Amino acid sequence: MSKQDFELTWKDLEIGCIVTEPGSARSYRTGDWRSQRPTYDSSKCIKCGLCALYCPEPCIHPDDAEGYYKADLFYCKGCGICAHECPKSVITMVAEEEK
């Protein structure tokens, strides 16, 4: 089997994280390297979308059901910018569990 037959992770990145193929970042599970993950208290959410606006990965999107914003943990790197920018303190960063 070739390397492309497996799911790619951060360990498969080129040294220096040089992008050798435009648009190739979608195939990497960049969320695997985070030490914290966002948790949400939707009862406080006013659906302003600031978390999505400030997310450097654009991995936060409104859900289809009620429009509350959630991070796609496949791509979320746990930087905490969303939690810092949320005006209602909806998002709390918690330690990622060991795998």
N, C-alpha and C positions, 0 to 999 in steps of 0.2 A: 504494500500500500504506500501511496505517496503521502507526503506531509499535508497536502490539500484535502485528503480524505478525512482528516480529523478537524475538530473545532480548534480554531486558533486562539491563543491566549497572549498575555503581555510578554511571555517568555519568547514568543516567536517574532517579536519586533526587531527590526534592524538596530544595530548599535547606534546610539544617539537618537533613536526614534525617528529616523529619517523616513519620510513617506516616499516609498518608491513607486507606488501605484496610486494615482488620484482616486479618491472615494473608497479606498480600501479599509478605512478604520471601522466601517460597519461590521466587518467580519471578525473583529477582535472583541473578546469579552472583557472589556476594560473595567467592569465592575468588580472583577476578581481581586483587584489590588487595593481596595478601600479598607480602612480600619474602622470606619463609622458608617452607619446608614441612616437615612432619614425615616422618622416615624411621624404619623400625622394624627391630629385630633380634628377631624372634619367638622365637629360641632362648633369650632371657633372660626372656620374658614369663611371668608367673604367672597371667594372666587375672583380675587383681583388679578391673579396671574403673575404677580411680581416674582414668585419663585421660578416660574418658567422663563421669565424675561431675563433674570440674572444668572440662570444656570449656564456655566461655560460649556457644557456638553450637549446642549439642548435635549436633555433626556426627560424633562418634566412635561407632562401633557395632561389635559383634562380627561377624566374618564367619560365613557360614552353614556353611562346611566344618569349621573346627577351633575356632572361638570366639575367635580372636585379634582384638584391637581394632585398627581402622584408621580414619583420618579420611576423610571424604568431601571430597575436594579441591575439589569444586564450591562448597562452603560454607566450608571452613576458611580463616580469615583469617591464620593463621601467627603467632598471639600467643605460642606457646611454653609456655603454662600446662601443657599435657599433659606436655611433656618435663620441666618443673620438678617436677611432682607425682609422676611415675613413680618408685616406690621401687626399681626394678631397672635404671634407666637404659636402658630399651628404646628410648625415643624420642630421636632426635637431630634438631635443627633444622638444615636446610641451606639455603643461599642458593637462591632461586628463579632459574631460568634466564631470561634475557631472551627475550621473545617476538618 
